[in-house]
Amino acid sequence: MLRHSLALKWYSVGKLVQAARFGHMTESERADFREQFGDVWHLVQTMLGHRSVDTTKSVYLEPFLTLDVEAFLAHAAGFPVAAFMADVFTGHPRVLTDPLAVAR
């Protein structure tokens, strides 16, 4: 449990430091920086001694995998998210319909 706590704490700290230190850069500059030096995922990977960043993401920081999506949805106040999702995914071959939904 301590490794999970360490991972969560340092991921959060890393994101805050990254935002404070590199927030003035353009997205292109930040992408170049990440390509050269890694990102917050790689920081935590190094601290935990994992060979693969995928281990860090999927085992220790799994709750943070959807963080960007959640942040986007939090800023989508007033946007018809449910209707948008229904329009986008209705009829998609990899999306099952809701078996409890009333047929239209």
Solvent accessible surface area in square Angstrom, and as a share of the most:
residue,aa,sasa,rsa
1,M,184,0.82
2,L,156,0.78
3,R,107,0.39
4,H,64,0.28
5,S,58,0.38
6,L,65,0.32
7,A,0,0.00
8,L,61,0.30
9,K,125,0.53
10,W,88,0.31
11,Y,8,0.03
12,S,45,0.29
13,V,49,0.28
14,G,8,0.08
15,K,75,0.32
16,L,129,0.64
17,V,78,0.45
18,Q,37,0.17
19,A,69,0.54
20,A,87,0.68
21,R,161,0.59
22,F,42,0.18
23,G,48,0.46
24,H,149,0.67
25,M,43,0.19
26,T,81,0.47
27,E,97,0.44
28,S,77,0.50
29,E,86,0.39
30,R,67,0.24
31,A,41,0.32
32,D,77,0.40
33,F,59,0.25
34,R,80,0.29
35,E,150,0.67
36,Q,127,0.56
37,F,139,0.58
38,G,19,0.18
39,D,39,0.20
40,V,9,0.05
41,W,38,0.13
42,H,74,0.33
43,L,78,0.39
44,V,0,0.00
45,Q,27,0.12
46,T,106,0.62
47,M,80,0.36
48,L,15,0.08
49,G,62,0.59
50,H,29,0.13
51,R,243,0.89
52,S,45,0.29
53,V,28,0.16
54,D,93,0.48
55,T,53,0.31
56,T,0,0.00
57,K,57,0.24
58,S,66,0.42
59,V,81,0.47
60,Y,34,0.13
61,L,0,0.00
62,E,96,0.43
63,P,87,0.55
64,F,38,0.16
65,L,86,0.43
66,T,71,0.41
67,L,64,0.32
68,D,110,0.57
69,V,88,0.50
70,E,97,0.43
71,A,49,0.38
72,F,136,0.57
73,L,79,0.39
74,A,77,0.60
75,H,156,0.70
76,A,16,0.12
77,A,98,0.76
78,G,85,0.82
79,F,102,0.42
80,P,83,0.52
81,V,46,0.26
82,A,84,0.65
83,A,56,0.43
84,F,100,0.42
85,M,88,0.39
86,A,43,0.33
87,D,117,0.60
88,V,72,0.41
89,F,76,0.32
90,T,103,0.60
91,G,72,0.69
92,H,77,0.35
93,P,126,0.79
94,R,214,0.78
95,V,63,0.36
96,L,167,0.83
97,T,111,0.64
98,D,89,0.46
99,P,125,0.78
100,L,158,0.79
101,A,64,0.49
102,V,138,0.79
103,A,95,0.74
104,R,271,0.99
